[in-house]
Amino acid sequence: MTDLSVKWAGLTLKSPVIVGACNLTINPQKAKEMEDAGAGAIVFKSLFEEQVQLENLQTERVMTQYDERDPEMISLHPKFTHAGPEEHLMKFANVKRSVNIPVIASLNAIHKDSWIEYAKKLESVGASALELNFYYTPRNIDHNGNDIENEQIAILREVKKTVKIPVIIKISPYYSNVLNFIKKLTEAGADGVILFNRLFQPDIDIEEHRNIYPYNLSTSDDQRLSLRFTALSHGRFKTSITSATGIHDWRDSIKMLLAGANAFQIVSTVYKNGINQITKINEGIKAWMDVNEYETIEQFRGKLSQQQQKDPYAYLRAQYIDILLTSGDVFKQNMPI
Ligand SMILES: Cc1cc2nc3c(=O)[nH]c(=O)nc-3n(C[C@H](O)[C@H](O)[C@H](O)COP(=O)(O)O)c2cc1C
């Protein structure tokens, strides 16, 4: 009997498929459909510091104060001015009541006090785990990387002291040594790390001479960074590793599991293909496991991680050099010159 259940961040999930934070998971009916389609867990969309401040101060001034920091968030959540934290907590509780699978709360704060206060509140409305989004857009050239990391680690330590539920950190790939940062997160008590968030980047409209914030869903091509760092992480840390970004079908999912992921998150594929894509992914993994005679995911998880590789250079720099030096002909065939 093929078993898709996995251990993840101290919880047992019936499937490694987690629907990541997005605007679909705030709807109780859709959350139930995701559960029925076979999702192992869902992440309710993030509560942002900006929502907290807006409720506290009810002023536009606060919005513009943060514009410079995360312009993509403003475009990503154009309606959040109408949803304060109390409403967010209420909606979270509604979704939590509508399903039996774990519902993870996601928090994206700035000030230490907000992280602590809302971590506590999200736990009190029934969050099964807490996802902290660590994302910093540098604009002060004197703020060095070590200080930024230390501030984030301090927040994690405080949140861990405050709540009893598992705490998972969703990070961007933009750390100078991602593995070292995962090590620090693990030492500070992170129950899981998500590799990686996909940050919405501003663009420029050259006709209108203005910034624009295009809203792009990912494709499978976007998964490589996550695949590489999942494979580099497997076996090195006791924290759970969740792959995220660019995972669209069962093939992508199996790659992440072979690289060593404990679970993985999907969002864009649910927007593109509907909630039924969760079922298709589970069925695809099961069929592949049957063909390869695996009964549990643990039997093959990490089989192609870096530490398990016969080729010690897999996922490392040497492979890149090799591709550039030996595969030039492949590119030449497809080029007009
Ligand atoms: C409409 C939409 C809303 C999102 N909202 C959030 C959010 O509230 N918090 C968050 O951390 N990520 C949010 N994300 C990012 C996703 O959780 C995910 O990290 C990203 O889409 C990459 O995964 P994918 O390639 O499967 O889409 C959102 C993405 C989309 C498309």
The ligand as an SDF file (V2000), in Angstrom:
LIG
                    3D

 31 33  0  0  0  0  0  0  0  0999 V2000
   -1.7210   35.6280   -5.5030 C   0  0  0  0  0  0  0  0  0  0  0  0
   -0.5570   35.2940   -4.6100 C   0  0  0  0  0  0  0  0  0  0  0  0
   -0.5790   35.6710   -3.2820 C   0  0  0  0  0  0  0  0  0  0  0  0
    0.5000   35.3790   -2.4610 C   0  0  0  0  0  0  0  0  0  0  0  0
    0.4510   35.7490   -1.1520 N   0  0  0  0  0  0  0  0  0  0  0  0
    1.5020   35.4330   -0.3450 C   0  0  0  0  0  0  0  0  0  0  0  0
    1.4770   35.7570    1.0330 C   0  0  0  0  0  0  0  0  0  0  0  0
    0.5120   36.3070    1.5550 O   0  0  0  0  0  0  0  0  0  0  0  0
    2.5540   35.4330    1.7760 N   0  0  0  0  0  0  0  0  0  0  0  0
    3.6500   34.8070    1.2570 C   0  0  0  0  0  0  0  0  0  0  0  0
    4.5990   34.5220    1.9850 O   0  0  0  0  0  0  0  0  0  0  0  0
    3.6920   34.4590   -0.0470 N   0  0  0  0  0  0  0  0  0  0  0  0
    2.6520   34.7720   -0.8420 C   0  0  0  0  0  0  0  0  0  0  0  0
    2.7070   34.4150   -2.1530 N   0  0  0  0  0  0  0  0  0  0  0  0
    3.8850   33.6800   -2.6380 C   0  0  0  0  0  0  0  0  0  0  0  0
    3.6070   32.1710   -2.6190 C   0  0  0  0  0  0  0  0  0  0  0  0
    3.3170   31.6870   -1.3190 O   0  0  0  0  0  0  0  0  0  0  0  0
    4.8040   31.3770   -3.1670 C   0  0  0  0  0  0  0  0  0  0  0  0
    5.9270   31.5420   -2.3180 O   0  0  0  0  0  0  0  0  0  0  0  0
    5.1970   31.8140   -4.5630 C   0  0  0  0  0  0  0  0  0  0  0  0
    4.0460   32.0170   -5.3870 O   0  0  0  0  0  0  0  0  0  0  0  0
    6.1090   30.7900   -5.2330 C   0  0  0  0  0  0  0  0  0  0  0  0
    5.4810   29.5300   -5.3470 O   0  0  0  0  0  0  0  0  0  0  0  0
    4.8430   29.0420   -6.7490 P   0  0  0  0  0  0  0  0  0  0  0  0
    5.9620   29.0230   -7.7310 O   0  0  0  0  0  0  0  0  0  0  0  0
    4.2970   27.6880   -6.4520 O   0  0  0  0  0  0  0  0  0  0  0  0
    3.8070   30.0390   -7.1110 O   0  0  0  0  0  0  0  0  0  0  0  0
    1.6310   34.6890   -2.9810 C   0  0  0  0  0  0  0  0  0  0  0  0
    1.6300   34.2930   -4.3290 C   0  0  0  0  0  0  0  0  0  0  0  0
    0.5570   34.5810   -5.1400 C   0  0  0  0  0  0  0  0  0  0  0  0
    0.5930   34.1400   -6.5750 C   0  0  0  0  0  0  0  0  0  0  0  0
  1  2  1  0
  2  3  1  0
  2 30  2  0
  3  4  2  0
  4  5  1  0
  4 28  1  0
  5  6  2  0
  6  7  1  0
  6 13  1  0
  7  8  2  0
  7  9  1  0
  9 10  1  0
 10 11  2  0
 10 12  1  0
 12 13  2  0
 13 14  1  0
 14 15  1  0
 14 28  1  0
 15 16  1  0
 16 17  1  0
 16 18  1  0
 18 19  1  0
 18 20  1  0
 20 21  1  0
 20 22  1  0
 22 23  1  0
 23 24  1  0
 24 25  2  0
 24 26  1  0
 24 27  1  0
 28 29  2  0
 29 30  1  0
 30 31  1  0
M  END
$$$$
